């Protein structure tokens, strides 16, 4: 089938000149592109690279389905000048700018600065690029890969199911950031694509998120505390008094580091007979045998430490004692210099089993927030969190609705309500943390079927949705690329 646009190398014009045949006859979509002088510049990638192109009308009409992609056939010389892969197979779009014709979009997936920390492993690059089925050029790169002198990027393409070797590619029209950048380098990343960058900050403190959303519907109350190993005694006592009072008021609460810990160190806090009780899903390398803790140095009562028998999934460990000592042990299990968030527990929808859901909320081609994917998790009986590593079971949306006592129609209404509420949260968080277009929200549910926010993940793993339906997988993998194409001026062309 003929593509709607055909860029054909005319050998009579020389190595770096192209002939562009557009439409013909009744192909109205091509008419704006035929305006202008016979020979025009053809730009790609932030208008940094161009070749001269002769534009002519095709002798016969050419159909233009959808957005109107083009099959690009370049000579080796033209490919070198534009920093594009030579040969065929690249699907691109064409639009008119005041400066001439423009190919695109060129979208970069930014994987860090390439200097601090370890370089991105190949499996992570493949994970970022593997889902991409865009129109345009999509590549992975780090800031270290930018060649400012040549106005190009040494990036890596994903083609035919494999990762290609680094090659010179055009500067990006838009950038989807996938790794946290040092503060000093964010302005450089934004200048690289004229500010068309999203998810610019990825290390969000749970305490900062709570400060932005505190008091809104569907947001449980929470309090932030700092409690390091070297905290002074009076500081630790004040923190313990704050936490114990908060737990007493709300009946139960969750203790967690303010930065992501993949479930490690998350404890459920309650108060029994004036003593603080902490229970958490035990990592496999923690001793779980019952023991009696000795009295502390100043003669305070010792702690009760009990654990369930070793089973699959891993057991739950339970500590009870003076609040200051319990919190000291909790903080030692998952040290966090930035502090901890104590979040009021929500009455569980399923008795004695933690239940939550991950919802992918992404900006679509119009810039509106859209829920593109949802899956649930239910923990084993007696667990603290619905973590897959501690025996949680993955749930399709239909199974999640059934556990909540909802039919498909009621589940759809709940999903739309979550989408609307979380879109409001996303707008508020974007104003605080910078432009974002891809967020993962963890929510839980109460016995009345109401949803409640647990946390926000600005760097969530899209491959968690790989085993859903093909339609859902495509939506969650490509929607941010469609938004990036819109930022680049090629709205509706990705996917």
C-alpha positions in Angstrom: 0.0 0.0 0.0 1.3 3.4 -0.9 2.0 5.7 2.1 0.2 9.0 2.2 3.4 10.8 1.8 6.4 9.6 -0.1 9.9 11.2 0.2 11.9 9.9 -2.7 15.5 10.4 -3.4 16.0 11.7 -6.9 19.5 10.7 -8.0 19.5 13.4 -10.7 19.4 16.1 -8.0 22.6 15.1 -6.2 23.4 13.5 -2.9 21.6 15.8 -0.4 18.6 17.0 -2.4 15.2 15.3 -2.2 12.1 15.4 -4.3 8.9 15.3 -2.3 5.7 14.1 -4.1 2.5 15.1 -2.3 -1.1 14.1 -2.8 -2.3 14.9 -6.2 -5.8 15.6 -7.5 -8.3 15.8 -4.7 -5.8 15.2 -1.8 -6.8 18.3 0.2 -4.6 17.3 3.1 -1.5 17.9 1.0 -2.4 21.4 -0.3 -1.0 23.4 2.7 2.2 21.5 2.3 2.4 22.5 -1.4 2.4 26.2 -0.6 5.7 28.0 -0.9 8.6 28.1 -3.4 9.4 24.9 -5.4 12.6 24.4 -3.3 12.2 24.5 0.5 14.1 23.5 3.6 13.1 20.3 5.2 13.8 20.4 9.0 14.1 17.6 11.6 14.7 17.7 15.3 14.4 21.2 16.9 15.2 22.8 13.5 18.8 22.1 13.9 19.3 20.0 10.8 17.8 20.5 7.3 18.2 19.6 3.6 16.8 21.3 0.5 13.8 19.6 -0.9 11.9 20.1 -4.2 8.1 19.9 -3.6 5.8 18.7 -6.4 2.3 17.4 -6.8 1.9 13.7 -7.5 0.3 12.7 -10.8 -2.3 10.5 -9.1 -4.1 11.0 -5.8 -2.5 9.4 -2.7 -4.7 8.4 0.2 -4.1 10.0 3.6 -5.5 7.7 6.3 -5.3 8.9 9.9 -2.6 11.4 10.7 -0.8 10.9 7.4 2.5 9.3 8.1 5.2 9.1 5.5 7.6 6.3 4.4 11.0 7.9 4.5 13.6 6.8 2.0 16.9 8.7 2.3 20.2 8.5 0.5 23.1 7.8 2.8 24.3 11.4 2.3 20.9 12.9 3.3 20.6 10.6 6.2 24.0 11.7 7.5 23.1 15.3 7.2 19.8 14.9 9.0 21.2 12.4 11.6 18.5 10.0 10.7 18.8 6.2 10.2 19.4 5.5 6.5 17.1 3.3 4.4 13.4 2.6 4.9 11.2 1.8 7.8 11.0 5.1 9.7 7.5 6.4 10.0 7.3 10.2 10.2 4.9 13.0 9.9 5.2 16.2 7.9 4.0 19.7 8.8 4.6 23.2 7.6 6.4 25.8 9.8 7.2 29.4 8.9 10.7 28.3 8.2 9.7 25.5 5.8 8.6 21.8 6.1 9.3 19.9 9.2 9.6 16.1 9.8 8.9 14.6 13.2 8.2 14.1 15.9 11.6 13.4 17.5 11.1 12.3 21.1 13.9 11.6 23.6 13.6 9.4 26.7 16.0 10.9 29.1 17.7 8.3 31.4 19.7 10.6 33.7 22.8 12.7 33.3 25.1 9.8 32.4 27.7 11.0 34.9 26.4 10.6 38.5 25.7 7.1 39.5 25.9 4.0 37.3 25.0 4.3 33.6 21.6 3.0 32.7 21.7 -0.8 32.3 20.7 -2.2 29.0 17.7 -3.9 30.5 16.4 -0.6 31.7 16.9 1.0 28.3 15.1 -1.9 26.7 12.3 -1.6 29.3 11.8 2.1 28.5 11.9 1.7 24.7 10.4 -1.8 24.2 6.7 -0.6 24.6 7.2 2.3 22.1 5.4 1.9 18.8 5.4 5.6 17.7 5.2 7.6 14.6 8.4 9.5 14.5 11.8 8.9 16.0 12.0 7.8 19.7 15.3 7.1 21.3 16.9 6.8 24.8 19.8 9.0 25.9 21.5 10.7 28.8 22.7 14.2 29.0 26.3 13.0 28.6 25.2 11.7 25.1 24.4 15.3 23.8 26.9 16.5 21.3 26.4 20.3 21.5 29.0 21.1 18.9 27.2 19.0 16.2 23.7 19.7 17.6 23.0 16.0 17.9 22.5 13.2 20.4 24.3 9.9 20.5 21.1 7.9 21.4 19.9 4.3 21.2 17.0 3.2 19.0 14.8 0.2 19.5 14.1 -1.5 16.2 12.9 -5.0 15.2 12.7 -6.1 18.9 16.3 -5.3 19.7 18.4 -2.4 21.0 20.6 -0.8 18.4 24.1 0.5 19.0 24.4 4.3 19.9 24.3 6.5 16.8 24.1 10.3 16.1 20.4 11.4 16.0 18.7 14.7 15.8 18.1 16.8 19.0 14.7 16.0 20.4 11.5 18.1 19.8 10.2 16.9 23.2 11.6 14.9 26.2 10.0 12.4 28.5 12.3 12.2 31.6 12.6 8.7 33.1 15.4 9.3 35.7 15.9 11.8 38.5 18.3 14.6 37.5 20.4 16.8 39.8 18.8 20.2 40.4 21.6 22.0 38.6 21.0 20.0 35.3 17.3 20.4 35.0 17.6 23.8 33.2 20.0 22.2 30.7 17.6 19.4 30.0 14.8 21.9 29.4 16.9 24.1 27.1 17.7 21.0 25.1 14.1 20.8 23.9 13.0 24.4 24.4 11.2 23.5 27.6 9.1 20.7 26.1 10.0 18.3 28.9 7.8 16.5 31.3 8.2 14.4 34.5 11.2 16.7 35.2 11.3 15.8 38.9 10.9 12.2 39.9 12.0 12.1 43.6 8.9 13.2 45.3 8.8 13.2 49.1 5.7 11.7 50.5 5.7 14.5 53.1 5.8 17.1 50.3 2.9 15.3 48.4 0.9 15.3 51.7 1.5 19.0 52.2 0.1 19.7 48.7 -3.0 17.5 49.0 -3.7 17.6 52.8 -7.3 18.1 53.6 -8.7 17.2 50.2 -11.3 14.6 49.8 -9.9 11.0 49.4 -6.7 12.0 51.2 -6.2 10.3 54.6 -4.7 12.6 57.4 -1.0 12.2 57.9 1.8 13.7 59.9 5.5 13.9 59.0 8.2 13.2 61.5 12.0 13.2 61.5 13.8 10.5 63.5 17.3 9.6 62.6 19.6 7.2 64.4 21.5 10.1 66.0 18.4 12.0 67.1 18.7 13.6 70.5 16.7 12.0 73.2 14.3 14.9 73.7 13.7 15.1 69.9 13.0 11.3 69.7 10.6 11.7 72.7 8.7 14.5 71.0 8.4 12.6 67.8 7.2 9.5 69.7 4.6 11.6 71.5 3.4 13.1 68.2 3.1 9.7 66.5 1.4 8.0 69.5 -1.1 10.8 69.8 -1.9 10.6 66.0 -2.3 6.8 66.2 -4.6 7.1 69.2 -6.8 9.6 67.5 -7.1 7.6 64.2 -7.1 4.1 65.6 -4.3 2.8 63.3 -1.7 4.3 61.0 1.0 3.4 58.6 4.6 4.3 59.1 6.8 4.7 55.9 9.9 6.4 54.7 9.1 9.6 52.8 11.0 8.3 49.8 10.1 5.1 48.0 11.3 2.0 49.8 9.5 -0.7 47.7 7.5 -1.7 50.8 10.5 -2.1 53.0 10.1 -0.6 56.5 6.4 0.0 56.1 4.7 -0.7 59.5 1.1 -0.7 60.7 0.9 1.2 64.1 -1.7 0.7 66.7 -1.9 1.5 70.5 -2.6 -1.3 73.0 -2.9 -0.6 76.7 -0.9 2.6 76.3 1.9 1.0 74.4 2.8 1.4 70.7 2.5 -1.7 68.5 4.3 -1.9 65.1 3.6 -4.7 62.7 5.1 -5.1 59.3 5.7 -7.7 56.6 9.1 -9.1 57.4 11.9 -9.1 54.8 13.3 -12.5 54.2 16.7 -11.7 55.9 15.2 -10.5 59.2 15.2 -12.9 62.2 11.6 -13.7 63.1 11.9 -16.0 66.1 10.1 -14.9 69.2 12.3 -13.0 71.6 12.0 -10.9 74.7 13.8 -7.6 74.5 15.7 -6.5 77.6 14.9 -3.4 79.5 16.5 -0.3 78.0 19.3 1.6 79.8 17.1 3.8 81.9 15.0 0.9 83.2 12.0 1.4 80.9 10.0 -1.7 80.3 11.3 -4.0 77.6 9.4 -4.8 74.3 7.4 -7.8 73.4 8.5 -9.2 70.0 6.5 -11.9 68.4 6.3 -13.4 64.9 4.2 -15.9 63.2 5.6 -19.2 62.2 7.8 -19.3 59.0 5.3 -19.7 56.1 4.9 -18.6 52.6 4.3 -15.7 52.1 6.9 -14.3 54.6 5.6 -13.8 58.1 4.5 -10.6 59.9 6.7 -9.3 62.7 5.1 -7.5 65.6 6.8 -5.2 68.2 5.2 -3.7 71.2 6.6 -1.3 73.8 7.4 2.3 74.6 6.7 4.5 71.6 10.2 6.0 71.4 11.8 2.6 71.4 9.4 1.1 68.9 10.0 4.0 66.5 13.7 3.8 66.9 13.6 0.2 65.8 11.3 1.0 62.9 13.6 3.7 61.7 16.6 1.4 62.1 14.9 -1.1 59.8 14.6 1.4 57.0 16.8 4.5 57.7 15.6 7.7 56.2 17.4 11.0 56.7 14.5 12.8 55.1 12.1 11.4 57.7 8.9 9.4 57.7 5.2 9.8 57.0 2.6 8.5 59.4 -0.6 8.1 57.5 -4.0 7.3 59.0 -5.2 3.8 58.1 -8.3 3.3 56.1 -10.8 0.6 57.2 -10.2 -2.3 54.9 -12.7 -3.3 52.3 -11.8 -6.9 52.8 -11.4 -7.9 56.5 -7.8 -8.9 57.5 -6.5 -8.6 53.9 -4.8 -5.4 52.5 -6.3 -4.4 49.2 -5.1 -1.6 46.9 -4.9 -0.7 43.2 -2.4 0.9 40.9 -3.9 3.4 38.4 -1.8 4.9 35.5 -2.9 8.5 35.0 -1.4 10.1 31.9 -1.9 13.1 29.7 -3.3 12.2 26.3 -2.9 13.8 22.9 -5.2 16.7 24.0 -3.2 17.3 27.2 -6.1 16.0 29.4 -5.4 13.5 32.1 -6.8 10.0 31.4 -6.8 6.8 33.4 -5.1 4.4 30.9 -4.7 1.3 33.0 -5.7 -0.2 36.4 -4.9 -3.3 38.2 -5.5 -4.4 41.8 -3.5 -6.3 44.4 -4.8 -8.2 47.5 -2.4 -9.3 50.2 -2.4 -12.7 51.9 -4.4 -12.9 55.2 -2.7 -11.0 58.0 -0.3 -9.2 55.8 0.3 -5.4 56.3 0.7 -4.4 52.6 -0.5 -5.8 49.3 3.0 -6.2 48.0 3.7 -8.9 45.4 6.9 -9.9 47.1 5.0 -10.9 50.2 2.4 -13.0 48.5 -0.1 -10.5 47.2 -2.3 -11.5 44.3 -2.7 -9.4 41.1 -6.3 -8.6 40.3 -7.9 -7.6 36.9 -10.3 -4.7 37.2 -13.3 -7.1 37.0 -12.0 -9.1 40.0 -11.3 -5.9 41.9 -14.9 -4.7 41.4 -16.2 -8.1 42.5 -14.3 -7.9 45.8 -15.8 -4.4 46.3 -19.3 -5.8 45.6 -19.7 -3.8 42.4 -20.9 -4.9 39.0 -19.2 -3.7 35.8 -21.3 -0.5 35.5 -20.7 0.5 39.1 -17.0 -0.3 38.7 -16.9 2.0 35.7 -18.5 4.8 37.7 -15.9 4.3 40.5 -13.1 4.4 37.9 -14.4 7.6 36.4 -14.7 9.1 39.9 -11.0 8.2 40.6 -9.9 9.6 37.2 -11.5 12.9 38.0 -10.2 13.2 41.5 -6.7 12.0 40.7 -6.6 14.4 37.7 -7.2 17.3 40.2 -4.4 15.9 42.4 -2.1 15.7 39.3 -2.7 19.3 38.4 -1.9 20.4 42.0 1.2 18.2 42.1 2.4 19.5 38.7 2.3 23.0 40.0 4.5 21.9 42.9 7.0 19.5 41.2 7.0 20.7 37.6 5.4 19.5 34.4 4.3 15.9 34.5 2.4 13.7 32.2 2.8 10.1 33.5 1.9 9.2 37.2 1.1 6.0 39.0 -1.4 6.4 41.9 -1.8 3.8 44.5 -5.3 3.8 46.1 -7.2 1.7 48.6 -10.8 1.2 49.4 -13.1 1.2 52.5 -16.1 -1.1 53.1 -18.4 1.5 51.6 -16.6 1.4 48.3 -14.9 4.8 48.6 -11.4 5.2 47.3 -8.5 6.7 49.3 -5.0 7.8 48.1 -2.1 5.8 49.5 0.8 7.4 47.5 1.9 8.8 44.2 4.6 7.3 42.0 6.1 9.7 39.4 8.5 7.0 38.2 6.3 4.0 38.0 7.2 0.9 36.0 4.9 0.7 32.9 5.8 -2.9 32.3 3.6 -3.8 35.3 0.8 -3.6 32.8 2.4 -5.8 30.2 0.2 -8.8 31.1 -3.0 -6.9 30.6 -5.0 -6.8 27.4 -3.1 -5.6 24.2 -5.3 -2.5 24.1 -4.5 -1.5 27.7 -0.8 -2.3 27.2 -0.6 -0.1 24.1 -2.5 2.7 25.8 -0.3 2.9 28.9 2.9 2.6 26.8 2.0 5.1 24.1 -0.2 7.7 25.6 2.7 9.8 27.0 4.4 9.6 23.6 1.2 11.0 22.0 1.3 13.8 24.5 5.0 14.4 23.6 4.1 14.5 20.0 1.5 17.2 20.8 4.2 19.2 22.6 6.4 18.8 19.5 3.6 20.2 17.3 2.6 16.8 15.8 -0.5 16.1 17.9 -2.2 12.8 17.2 0.7 11.3 15.4 2.1 8.8 17.9 1.0 5.2 18.4 
